[in-house]
Amino acid sequence: MALEVFHKDETLQMRRKLIGQSCRLFFSRDPVKIVRARGQYLYDENGMQYLDCISNVQHVGHCHPSLTQAAAAQMDLLNSNTRFLHDNIVLYADRLAATLPKKLCVFYFVNSGSEANDLALRLARQYTRHHDVVVLDHAYHGHLISLIDISPYKFRKLEGQKEWVHVAPLPDTYHGIYREDHPDPGQAYADTVKSLIDEAHKKGCKISSFFAESLPSVGGQIIFPTGYCKRVAEYVREAGGVYVADEIQTGFGRVGSHFWAFQLQGEDFCPDIVTMGKPIGNGHPIACVATTEEIAAAFTANGVEYFNTFGGNPVSCAIGLAVLDVIEKEDLRGNAVRVGGHLKQLLLQLQTKHPLIGDVRGVGLFIGMELVKDRASRKPATEEAAHLVRRLKEERIVMSTDGPWDSVIKFKPPMCFSIEDAERVCTCIDQILRELEHTHQKEDCRS
């Protein structure tokens, strides 16, 4: 039976009435009503096509037929409680294990990135018998209470920082305390974590874990300086804690050169726990925690069964397996290298033309373009970034901002994004920034 279809205005009116107002829409002043999608393209109720530059959740592309077929076939056969023995969960765990360092060989399947990070926190505390957590400034790790407590991006707007949470400076070499001209920013930023740990020990606190996105997204598409993660892991382990790599935004080949973003820090760096979500199921609710045998054994030894009704069910795992197949068969990591590299070069070329572009950073199809009022002060150009996003929408390109000042234009498109897509976006950005700079010049003349 076909579902009833409403006019856009009626849908918006019903949403305002029925859905909590804290659940915000993209382009809230004039939202786009999307009714179907394919690949990197979205279509509104009038059949208008939009280029999607931000849906990293739809990792291999919207509505990929291989995933649809895998889901339908398994759903038609069996979808059961995960306490029943079934092949899919072990087949999927085995496939994931092949992408990770050997010591990360035990898996727990859940339904969302928030669940994964909450479980990672439990694992860390159970294994270390410590309570406190070190996180990065501007971090976001999920919407559960336990995760809001370790997400400065959220808790600073709510009840504030808990005593057991220790916030380290974001290793941002563009805006941070150590910048690109520092001889060794990785070591310098790692030492700030060591100082936090030492201060915590003076107060009698013990560190259970260090949580960090492998490439901070909400923080502004940040690329960690070389050596940072390895040195932080050493400090955290010396303090009796574990290193948790949050790969919920960046995993599954988005960086192109590697399957996991933490691998950018070198072959000799390996976290103790890795959390996965978002792209893992291409929009289907599945997530995962990978850890070591030792940490898993400590969690088992507490005598309390861990049970997740839907985590790792046969349908979810069939979809997860299909995602891995598509990444491999369509060479999406290679595409991230080629298209992401081309996109970054185009943006760098635009930077030479437009003073508003202060920085271009990223790897693969994880790229940020930061707008600034002027390059000397690096003052964020928040209003200009919002204007660019609105104008791109008028050109039927879906983009959004990130970073502490919402001044970073973020690129996290489906991995099937093409060279032609990259060129189209940059052509539009070029035109819009020229218009914006012309307006600024006219205003300067009047003043």
Salt bridges, closest charged atoms under 4 A:
ASP9 OD2 - HIS7 ND1 4.00
ASP30 OD1 - LYS8 NZ 3.14
ASP30 OD2 - LYS393 NZ 3.27
ASP52 OD2 - HIS62 NE2 2.74
ASP132 OD2 - HIS166 NE2 2.72
ASP137 OD2 - HIS138 NE2 3.77
ASP137 OD1 - ARG156 NH1 2.35
ASP149 OD1 - LYS162 NZ 3.10
GLU159 OE1 - LYS162 NZ 3.63
GLU180 OE2 - ARG378 NH2 2.55
ASP198 OD1 - LYS194 NZ 3.12
GLU199 OE2 - LYS202 NZ 3.29
GLU234 OE1 - ARG231 NH1 2.12
ASP246 OD2 - HIS141 ND1 2.86
ASP268 OD2 - LYS230 NZ 2.71
ASP272 OD1 - LYS103 NZ 3.34
ASP272 OD2 - ARG237 NE 3.07
GLU305 OE2 - ARG83 NH2 2.86
ASP325 OD1 - ARG95 NH2 2.97
GLU330 OE2 - HIS64 NE2 2.72
ASP331 OD2 - ARG338 NH1 3.30
ASP359 OD2 - ARG361 NH1 2.72
GLU370 OE2 - HIS175 NE2 2.58
GLU370 OE1 - ARG361 NH2 2.79
GLU383 OE1 - LYS373 NZ 3.27
GLU384 OE2 - LYS373 NZ 3.10
GLU384 OE2 - HIS440 NE2 3.57
GLU394 OE1 - ARG391 NH1 3.09
GLU395 OE2 - ARG391 NH1 3.31
ASP402 OD2 - LYS410 NZ 3.10
GLU423 OE2 - HIS342 NE2 2.97
ASP430 OD2 - LYS353 NZ 2.89
ASP430 OD1 - HIS354 NE2 2.62
ASP430 OD1 - ARG434 NE 3.66
GLU435 OE1 - ARG391 NH2 3.26
GLU437 OE1 - HIS354 ND1 2.92
